[in-house]
């Protein structure tokens, strides 16, 4: 018995090792996509929570300012990088660093203005997708867009909300004849805050970001009535 045991193999053969490696690779191939989907779902849920809190903060601001949005076109140029520091799409600057400055006393929590999917994805390095919420180095980063506050023109464009009441903003947007926005019937049809996205139909965009959005196949957005929805977009991957 001792001689038999002494002569037995003491480790795996090459074939056995290859079989084990193959099984591990197969399991990884099955589990990693599921894990990636779970992480994406968690980030999307965290983003929805952020947008709900931003909606509440904006409602508090409007309640305190006779239902008027602020007019901080000055901040669009004063924040680091200035206004629209890029030559490709978009042709305006929807970044919302200015909004985080305006709401900092109502919503001082850091990180609410940053979509976790942007912070950990390929858009994290794209200047169109982030802006500092202040002039100091410790200022939190804002990765959400606000299209209705994307220009600094004077007079204020019909599709921008600077200084207007909610009702005035909706009325002006209805008469702006903006084919992208359409004609809203009320606050529930008007987008206030949205994740950044880069449609694959824009040829001027760099190849590495064309078709990218914060969340797979679409984006989260906060509507003017306070509800949050995920908008599917075939132009994004």
N, C-alpha and C positions, 0 to 999 in steps of 0.2 A: 504493500500500500504506500509506504513512504517513497519507494523508488518510482512508483507510478505518479505520485503527486509531484515529486521532484522533477520529473520529466515533462510535466504539463506546461503548456504555453503560459507565460506570465503577463501578456499584454494583448491589445487588439491587433489583428492582422490588418493589412492595408485595405482589403476589401471591406472589413467591418467598419473601419474609420470612414471610408467613402460613403457607406450606407448611412452612418450617423450624420455625417455632414449633409448628405442629400435630404434626410428627414428634417433637419434643422432649417435648411434653405426652403423646403416646401412649407413648413409651418410659418416661417417668417413671411413668405410670399402671401400666405393666407391672412395672417394677422396684421401686418403693417398697413394695408389699405383700410382695414376696419378701424385701426387705431387712428389713422389720419382723418378718417371721416368723423370719428368721435371728437377729436381735437377741434376740427372745423366747426362742429355743432356747438361745442362749448364756447368757442370764440364768438360765434354768431349770437349765442344767448347773452354773453357778456356785453356785446355791442348793443343789443336790444335794451339791456338794462341801463347802459350809459345814456342812450337816446331818451329813454323814459325820464331819467333824472334831468337831462337837459331840457326836456319839454316842460317839466315842472318849474325849473328855474326861470325859463322864459315867461311862463305864465305869471310867476311872482313879479318879475320885472314889469310886465305889461300892466298888472294890477296897480303897481306903484307909480306908473307914469301915464295914467289916463289912456291906457291901451295904445300908446305910441311906441313904435320901435325907435331905438337910438339912431342918431345920425353921426356915425364915427368914420366918415370917409377919410378923415385925417390919419386914422390908425392903419388904413390900408397901405399907406405909403411909409409910415413911420416905423413899422415893425421890421426886424432884421430881414434883409433881402429885398425890401421895398415891394412895390406893386408889380406882380407878374414877372418875376426874374427868369423867364424862359422864353424861348422862341417858337416852341411847338404848342400843340393843343393843351389846355383850352386857351382861347383868345382873350379871355378875361381872367380874373383871379378870384375863384370861389373859396379860397382858404379862409378859415374862421378864427385865426389867432386874435383878431380884434374883439370877437364875441366873448372869448374867455377872459379878456381884460375887463370888458364891461360887466360881466357877471361874477367877477371874482369875490365880491362881498356876499353874494347870494349863494354861490357854489364854489367854496374855497378848496374842495377836495381835489387833489392832484390825480391825474389819470383818467378822469371822467371824459375828458375831451379826446382821448386817444383810443381808437378802435384797436383791440388786441390783435385782430387779423392783419392790420396794416403794420403794426409794430413788429410782427414776427414773420412777415411775408416779403415778397420781392419789391413791394411798393415802399418799404421802409427807407430806401435810399433815394427815392424820387422827390425832387424839390416841390413838384406840384402837389404832393400828397401830405406834406407836413409844414407846419409853421410854428414858431415860438409864440407863446402867449405873454409876451413882454420883452423888454430890451435887455434884461440881465441874463447871464449864462445859466442861471438856475431855473429859468422860466419853464413851465411845463410845455409839452409839445401838443399841438392840436393837429389831428389828422382827419377831421371832418370838414365837409364843404357846406357852404351856404350860398347857393346860386343867386338868391334874390338880393344879395349884398356883394355882388362880384365886380362892380364898377365904381369909379370915382367921378364920373361925369357930373357936370353942373350945366344945366339943370339935371335933376335926378331922372334917370331913364324910367319909362313907364313900368318896366318889369322888375325894378328894384324897389325895396321897401324902406329905404333910409328915411327916418323921421315921420313915417306915415302910421296911421292907425291901422288895425287889422282890416277893418271894413274898407278903408281907402286903398290899402294894398291889394285886396282882392278885386276891387273895382278897377283899379289901374291895370292889374294883370289881365283882367278880362278884355280890356280895350287895347292891350299891347299887341294883339294879333301875333303872338309868339307861337309858331307851329310846334315847337318842342314841348311847350307847357300846355297848350290847348286853352280851352275856356273853362275855368273852374266854376262850379256851382256853389262853392262855399269853402270853409276852412279845411274840411276833410279831403278836398281835392288839391290842396296847395302844399307843396313840399317846403319844409323849413330847413332841415339838416339831412345830409346824406353821406354815405361812405364815398370815398374817391373811386373813380372807375375810368377806364381808358378804352373806348370802343375799338374793335378791330377794323372799323370802317374809316378810321382816321389815318390816312397814309403818312402824314407828317410825324406821327409818333415814332419814337425809337422802337425797334423790333422787340427789345427785351421787355417792354411794358405794354405793347399793343395787344388789346384784348383782355388785359388783366383787370380784375376787380378785387375788392377786399375779401369778398366771400364768393365761393364757387358758384358761378352761373348767375350772379345778381348782386344786389346790394340792399342793406337796410336803410330805411329813411324814416324820419320823423315828420309827420304832417302837422299842419298849423292848428288842428283841433286837438293835438296831443297824442294821437295814436301812432303806433310804430308798425310798419309793415316791411316785408321783404319783397323787393321788386325783381322779378326774373328778367333777364336781358340776354337775348341770343347773341348780342354783339360782344359778350364777355365769356371767357372760358370757365 
